């Protein structure tokens, strides 16, 4: 076990930090005098004790992290933290099973937004705060936050950051030091959260609701304080603010960081994903608006545009809020917005799916192969802007896309084998793997994942973790060769 101490030591520290973060909902509970105070007291005591014990007993093996250590620490963190995140929910609601509590906490930390809970309108403020706060923590990545702190304690973080950061090209840094990079990203994240909260408050939402929904929007999660999600407010200005900040959250945060640091919008014009991101969304919104108008789903064209625009942006960026039950749409429209969530979000954003960068590379690779079929001797390198994409990256993207599709098929078949109806099974896997939240049919926006059995719930929780860690990070740790000395 001693050879794992370099991994277990920072894991203990991360659990300690997570225990300290529980003090935020504890303060909210105390401030509002709700009846969840004891649940937080016990949760903090358990979490802090476990983290302190793990940290102190493994200090003798502390050293800088290697690549293998980084992968293992990331996986252990994302599997372990939901155990502690589930404690306030489990202790406050003794009728909730451990399976459901772990699922809810995993959904929160992975910024998925799939829920097994109902009666959200009547929950104590601090419980809803904790659920959405998990989105905010997990959205940018608890690991990136820890990377900004661990170097101060003598634990290097570059390998950790590489394993955690989403996207096909992870080598580049925004600043020379990894801690400065993480702090810079979090500063942008915090500023956008404040702006979103202020904007929601400005268009009529109460402060606490605005803050909690801002946590969900910036993390592209989807937990709401209302059973009817954002549809509870039935407000076009609120929907416009949510769409605007969801679009910003779906863009690479490195682009926001560079724009802020350089005080210039030039960074956005240099972002190779942004034109595709905007074009696909605009095309989808316009196309589906005219498509749904043929079926008279809504009373008029403006209402159709309103609901199509909101749900297209919400589901494609993996936010997962809903303002109406889109399962009444024609099946093509339902499948299209579910499909968009597989690739729309940009790399380096808080969104899920394979990321727009990979989709662009795949598209250009297919185009190159078609060209080579016509002109076998043609030199046609794949480029992003003026940068040539190396064969290593091409192979990695192709491998990731293959394993992504295999994962969808395999987990859908597993759920179907348990007796779950096919559309429900398929959409649940897509929604969890892409960290979108609501699916179709039995797990649609008008329902919850409480309809699933315990085994089906664990499969969906596993899919969330696969999606949050972009599959390979978790699969690497599950291979026998990883554990050989």
N, C-alpha and C positions, 0 to 999 in steps of 0.2 A: 504493500500500500504506500510505502514511503515515496516511491517514484511518482505517485500522483499528488503528492503534497504541493508541488508548484501550481497545480490546477485547483486543488481544494482550498488552498489558502486564499487566493483572490475570490473564490466562490463564497467563502465564509464572509469576506468583506462586503461583497455585493449583497448578501442576505442581510448583513448588518445595516447597510445603507437603505435597503428596502424596508427594514423594520422602522428606520427613522422616518421614511416617507409615509408610513402609516400614521405618523403623528399629525399629518395634515387633516385627514378625515376625522381623527380623534378631536382635533381642535374645532372642526366644523360641528361635530356632534355635541361638544361641550357648549359652543356658542349658541346653538339652536335648542339646547336642552332636550334633544330627542332621546329615545330609549335604547340607543345602540351603543352607549358609552362603554358598558361592560364588555361587549364583544370586541371592541378595539383595544381595551386594556389587556385582555387575555391574548389577543392576536399579537400585539406588540411584544408582550412578555415572551411568548413562545418563539416568535421570529427572531427577536434580539438574542435570546438565549442560545438558539440553534446556531445563529451566525457567529456569535462570540465564541462558542465552544469549538466550532469548526476552524475558525481563524486562529485561535490561540494554540490549538493542538497541532497545527500544521506549519507554524511559523519557522520551524527549523529547516524546512525544505524550500523556503522561498528563493526564487531565482527568476531571471527574465524569461518571459514566455517564448516558446518555440512555436512553429506553425502548427504542429500536431496538438500542442497544449491549447492553442487558440481555438481550434475546432472543438475540442472536448469541453472547454470552459463555456463556449457559447451554447452548446447543446445542453450541458448540465444546468446552465442558468435558465434557459427557456423551459426546461422540463420541471425544474425545482421551484422557481418563483411562483407559478400558479398554485402550488401546494400551500404556500403561505398567503398568497393573495386571496385564496378561497376561504381562509379562516374567518374573517369578519362576516361573510355571507353565511357560512355554515353555523357559526356560533349564534348569530342573530336569528337565523331561521332553522331551528332544529329539525323541522319537517323536511328540509331540503337534503337530498342524498349527497354523499361525498362525490359521486359521479357528476351530478348536476352542478355542484359547487365548483369542482375542478374545471368542468366545461365552461362555466360562466367566467371564471377567472382567466382561463386560457384564451377565451374569446376576447376578454378585455385587454390582456397584455399583448396579444398578437394583432390588436386593432381589427378584429373581424366583425364583431357586432352581432353575431348570432346569439340568441338568448333563449334560455329555458324558463325565464321568469315572466310572470304576468302580475297585474296589480301594481304597476310601477308608480302610478299616480298617488298611491297611498303609502308608499315606502317612506321611511325616515329620510330626510334630506341627505344625511351623511352616507347612507347606503348607496343612493343614486350617485352621490359625489364620488364615492370610492370606485364604482363601476366605470364612470366616465374618466376619472383620474387615471385609471389603469390604461385606458386608450392613450392618454396624453404621454404617460411614461413609456409605453411600448411603441408608440408611433414612430418616434425617431430612434428608439432603441435604448433599452436600459443599459446595454453594453457600451454604447457610445458615451452615455453619461458617465459610466464608471471609468471609461478610458481617460476622461478629463481629470479624474481624481486619483486613479491608481498610480500614475507616474510620480505623484507627490509623495507616495508611500514606498517608492522604490520598486514598483512593479511595472515593467514596460508594457505598452499597449498596442504597438503597431500590428502585430499578428492578430490580435483580438479584433481590431478595427477592420482588418481585411476580411476576416471570416464573417463579420456581422453586416458590413455595408452591402446593400443590394445593388445588383447591376453586373454586367459582363466585364467591365474594365475597372478593377479595384485598386490599381497600383498608384494612381495619381493622388497627390495630396494638395489641398488648397493652401496650406501653410506648411512651413518646413517641419514644425513639430506636431505630432499627432494629437497631443492634448489641446493645442491651440485650434486645430481643425475641429475637434469635437466641441470645444467651447464656442467656436464661431457658428457652427451649425445650430447649436442649442440657443444661441442668442437670437438668430433669425426665427427659430421656432417659437421662442418666447414672445418676441415682438409681434409676430403674426397672431399668436393666441390673444394677446392684449387687444390688438386691433379688431379681431373677430368678436371678442366679448363686447367691446365698446360699440361696434356696429350693430350687433344683435340687440343690445340694450337701447340703442338709438332708434331702432324701428319697432320698439314696443314690447320686447321680451323682458321679463323681470331679471334682475341681476343674476341670481343663482341659476336660473334656467339658462341664461345667456352664457355664463361661465362654463357650465357643464356641457352644453351643446358645442361651445367653442373647443373644449377638450376633444370631443368626438370628431368634430370637423377637421381640426388640424392633424389629429392622429389618423384621419380617414377610417374611423372605427364604425360608429353607427348606433351605439347605445344612446337611448334617449331617456328622459325622465318621465315620458308619457307612453302609455300603451299604444296610442295612435301615432307614435313617432312625431315627426314634424307636422304631420297632418292635423294634429291637435290644435295648432295655432291658426290654421287656415288663413295664412297671411302671405300675400305675394311679396311684400318687402322682405320678410324673414326668409322666404325661399330664395330670393335673389341674393341676399347676403350669404346664405349657406352655399349656393351654387358658386358664387365668386370665390369664396375662400376654399371651397373644395377644389376648384380649378387651380388655385395657387398651390394647394397642398399636393396636387398631382404632378407638379413640376419639380424637377431636380432642385433640392435645397442648396446644392452647390451653386447653382445659377443665381438663386436669391442672395446667397452669401456674397458672391462676387459683385453683383449689382449694388449691394449695400456698401461693401467695402470700397468700391471704386466710384461710388456716387454716380453711376451711369447705367442706363438701360441697355448698353451695348452687349452686356452678357447674355441678354435674352435673344438678341439677333444672332449671336454666335452659337446658341444651343441647337444642335442638330436634330433633337427630338421634337422641339416645340412646333415647327410647321406641321409635322405629321399629327401631333397631338391635337392641335386646333382643327386641322382639316378633317380628320376622321370624326371628331365630335360634331362639327358643324354639319357635315354631310349626313350623319346619323340623325341628328335632331330634325333637320329639314325633311329628309326622306321619310322618317317615321311619322312626322306630323301629317304629311300628305297621305301616307298609307293608312293611318288610323281614321282620318277624316272620311275615308270611303266606307268605314264600318259604323259611323255615327257613335263612336264610343263615348264621346263627350258632346256637350250641347252645341258648341260652336268651334270655330277654328282657333280663337285665342285661348280657350280653355284647353284645347288639344295641345297647342304649342306649350302652354304652361306646364302641363303634367308630363308631356314627352321630354321637354328640356330638363326638368328637374330630375326625373328618374334616369334619364340617359346619363347625365353628369354624375348623379349620386351613385349609380351602380357601376358605371364604367371606371370611375376613379377609385372604387371599392369603399366609398363612404357608407352606403347602405341605408341611408334614411329613406323613408317613404312618406308620401302625402296622400296616396290612394292605393287601392289594391290593384296593382298592374297585372295580376293573374287573370283579370277579366279581358285583357287585351288578346287579340289573335295570337296564336302560338308562335308565329314567326317573330312578332315584335318582342315577345317575352324572351325567346331564345337569343335574339339579336343583342338585347341589352345585357343579357347574361354573358354572351360571348365577348362583348366589348370589355368587360371586366378582366378578361384574360390577358390583355396586352396594352390597354390605353395608358396607364400610369407610367410616368417617366422613371428611369433609373435614378436612384438617389432621392426619390420621393417617399412619402409615407404610405403609398398605395401598394396593392398586391399585384399578382399575376406575373407573367414572364417579362414584363416591362417593354415599353415602346422601343427602346434601344435594340433589344433582341429581335423584335418584330421587324424593324427596319433592316437589320443585318440579314435576317432570313429572306425578306423580300428581295434584297439586292443579290443574295446568293442564288436564289431561284432564277432571277433574271440573267445572271451570269451563266448559269448552266444552260439556259435556253439559247443564249448567244453562242456558247461553245458547241452546242449541238448543230448550229447552222454553220459556224466558222470554227472548226476544231483547233486551229492554230492561233486563234485570236488571243491577245493579251488583254484580259479584262479584270483588273484587280477590283475588289470591293472597297469602296471608300465611304467614309463619313466626313462630308465636307472635303477638305484637302488631305485628310489623314487616311492612310491606307490601313485597312483592318488586317491584322496578321492572321496567318493560317491557324495559329494556336487559339485565337479568339473565335474564329469561325468554327473550328472543331468543338470548342467548348459550348458555343451557342447551339449548334446542331445536337450535341449530346444532351444538353439541358432540355431542349424542345422535345426530344424523343422521350426522355424520362418523365417529362411533364405530362405528355399524352398517355404514356403507359400508366402513370400514377392515377390519372383520371379514370381510365378504363378499369384498372384493377380494383380501385376502391369502390367504383360504381357497381361492379359485379359482386363485390363482397357485401355491400348493402342490399343489393337485389337478392342475394342468396339468403338473407335473413328474412325475406318476405316483404321488404319495402317496395312499394310501387316504383317503376323504373324512372319516371320523370322526377319524382321526389328524390330518389337515390342519386341520380345524375346531377340534379341541380344542387343538392346538398353538398356533394363532393366539390363541384365547381365553386360554389359560394364559399366553402371553408378553405379550399386550397388557394383561392384568389384573395382570401381574407375580405370577402364582400359582405357576408352576413346573411340576408334573406335569400331564399331560393325560390322555387316554384311549388305549386300544389300544396302538399301538407306542411311544407316549411316556408311558405310564402310570407309576404309582409303582414298578412292578416292573422298569422298563426305564430307559433314558437317551436323551437326544437324539443320542447317537452313531450311531443308526440312520439319521439324515438325511444327505443329500448336502451338499456344501459350499454349493451355492446355497440349498438349503432351510434350512441353518443360518444363512446371512446374512439370509434373510427373517425368521426368528424373532428374530435379534438386532435387526433393524430394528424389529420389533413391540415388543420390550422397550423400546427407546428411545422409541418413540411413546407407549407406555403410561406410562413414567416421566415424560415431559414433557407428558403429557395432550394429545397429538396436535397441538393448535394451535400450541404453542410451536415445534415442529419444522416444521410446515407453513408457518408464517409466514416462516421463514428460507428455505424452498424456493420461495417465490413470486417471480417476476421483479420485481414492484413493490418488494419489500424492498431490492433491490440498486440501485435507481435513486437517483441523487443528489437 
